Amino acid sequence: MKLSTIDILIILAYLAATVVIGLVLKKQAERSKKDYLLGGNRLPWYLLGLSNASGMFDISGTMWLVTLLFVYGLKSVWIPWLWPVFNQIFLMVFLSIWLRRSRVTTGAEWINTRFGFREGARLSHAIVVVFAIIMGLGYLAYGFIGIGKFVEIFVPWEVVSAYIPFNVSPEYVPHFYGIIFTCFAVFYALLGGMMSIVWADVVQYSLMAISSIVVGIIAMNAVAGNPLLVPDGWMTPFFGLRLDLDWSALIPEVNDKIRSDGFSLFSVFFMMMIFKGVLVSLAGPAPNYDMQKILSTRSPREAALMSGSVSVVLMPIRYFMIAGFGVLGLLFYDRLDLVVGGAIDFEQILPSAISEFVPVGFLGLLLAGLLAAFMSTFAGTLNATQAYIVNDIYLKFIKPDAPDTEIKYINYAAGLIMVVISIVLGFYARDVNDVLQWIVSGLYGSYVAANVLKWYWWRFNGHGFFWGMVGGLIPALSFRFIFEGVLDLYTFPLMLLVSVIGCIIGTYSAPPVNEEVLKDFYRNVRPWGFWKPIHDKVVAEDPDFQPNTNFRRDMFNVAIGTIWQTALVIFPIYIVLLEGVPALLAIGVAVVCTVILKRTWFDKLPKDA
């Protein structure tokens, strides 16, 4: 085993702290459904923002990003636009405000504020619940695979196999470890709900911040004393038509990785990412932990501040660590153990580099932080998915008047069922990137058309939403088998076309949403877009009503915010590489964007308490 006694004690102390947090906050969570799912809307925006950032600092994603930096260098800063990471900017600028004004508990419940309670709304509600549960299972399986692969490096199977009364095949050892650590995440998430998740995230972020600084400094010292051998183009984020990174003379196996990823024609890949990313961002948050954190804020203003804080809290610290491990992997590649099952697995760079380069004491701190990152993401996703099962299935259709005690036990049962199913799914996934590609390009792609139209077009109704979602979900679940070997991103336009056709046919096959529902939605949420018929009716009843005329300002802020966020990603990488001038340029861009956003975004936020 590669852990010292002090490292093991630090990890055990963290795991014990999560148990204590769950037990201490159990009574608060049991007060009501709102306390369990949203923390009673009492948590301040900066804690929710830190918690949200902490949830995104997940172990599987960090393994993936370290691999990307190792392989693609500075060009790797664009690849997370697959999510897309800049959706946080759209949320910060206007969508978090709109969503929080709805005053609901889940995204499915929001459907009734937009489409009312007729047949179309019921169908829409059902499809959102189905989507949320499928996405939740995907995220849970994604985290489950990542934690297992990570732990396997530090706790070799031969060390523990003597104490296990059954045999585990080598390919399923990561899954065994994943089950063990999943149990801890399930414990505090089920007992304490949103409150325990947020406070556990605060602990986790503190551990990760300290660890990131230590790793970054170790890498900087290594760069100062060793030549960094990388192919031409690795040190710049700029690119041409093709990627043109040739590792043949350095690490030939990396070229195979680039081919298998499908990113070689980088300009086409980049344009597809922007096309899909803007549409996904305009659609608003998917029904996951990000949406639940927005709904948990105290006001629309705090919802915007929470979403804005995520980039500041997450990007510099996370990429200081990512750059550190990526650089250490490059400098000392021959010392890494990347062979799994007889083949090189570049997703092992992060755990192997930790095992090789992080000193005793800090190793335990870092491992505790990364375990916490897994548990944070897992617990947040579990809480969000529980909300849909309990609030939008059990309380809506089975027992609307269920007492709080019964709701508590249904929450527990729903969470356990989701965990078991996600573990089973995890056994069928090849690797972290495999699940990630399916989530971001498949599931997120299916979500786009219906969820863009719901915000910006008054005539769009529940039938349109339902058939648009069905028209997206069926391709998302089947295209992987129909277009085998094709990157999910490249099938997105066809998926979008099918979904848009479903939206249009569904919308015009049924009457518009009840006029009173539309007027209430327009008054409360105040979206911009194609709302003129409803706007005219609202103004006729209330001449003092002020419409939202901020479209141009919001789009300007989105553009500036995306540049700002990208600069926050780039400058810590250049700092670790000891590239002073590029680092200062990136910091300068971030500062200029911050000043602009202060005047055009922060000063214009709603003043509601």
Helices and strands as residue ranges (DSSP letters): H 5-24, H 26-29, H 33-38, G 39-41, H 45-56, H 59-72, G 73-77, G 79-82, H 87-90, I 91-95, H 96-101, H 107-115, H 119-154, H 157-160, G 161-163, G 170-172, H 173-225, H 253-261, H 266-282, H 289-295, H 300-331, G 333-335, E 339-340, E 343-344, G 346-348, H 349-357, H 362-389, I 390-398, H 404-426, H 432-437, I 438-443, H 444-456, H 462-482, G 488-491, H 492-508, H 515-525, H 532-541, H 551-576, H 580-600, G 602-604
